[in-house]
Amino acid sequence: MTLALVLCGLFVALVLTALFVFGLRRRLIQRSGGTFDCSLRWDVPKEESEEPTGRGWSYGIARYRGDRVEWYRVFSYALRPRRLLVREAVEVLRRRTPQGEEELALLSDAVVLSCLHDGTPVELAMSEDALTGFLAWLEAAPPGQRVNVA
């Protein structure tokens, strides 16, 4: 009986510690500012004839860092970004509203931005305010950099 109580106590302490570290990580990412909620789908199939599915979307936090955007998965303990989007490598193709199953996979006010990053199809989903900031960041490239914002 005592062993069971000790094991349960250790389990609860472990879960609480994991949740604390999880929250601390998010706070460390956001402390420098310039962050926004952003879902990401990497290497999207180019078949536009089909209705988009909710598959492949990952919820995350994006942070502006000079000429790149660092993207972190929300449900992760990693301290390094999962993806880096370099400003000069991003080419915006179009924007659209979530369709079909995507409405369930993304936040309610999300706008989907279809892009190419070094030739790889990428989709970003963010709020309208975050989208305005992202497009302004792309357009604010230093002189001489090629920027394509549709």
Secondary structure, DSSP 4 states (H G I P E B T S, - for coil): -HHHHHHHHHHHHHHHHHHHHHHHHHHHHHTTS-EEEEEEEES-----SSPPPSTT-EEEEEEEETTEEEEEESS---SS-SEEEEGGGEEEEEEE---TTHHHHS-TT-EEEEEEETTEEEEEEE-HHHHHHHHHHHHTPPTT---B--
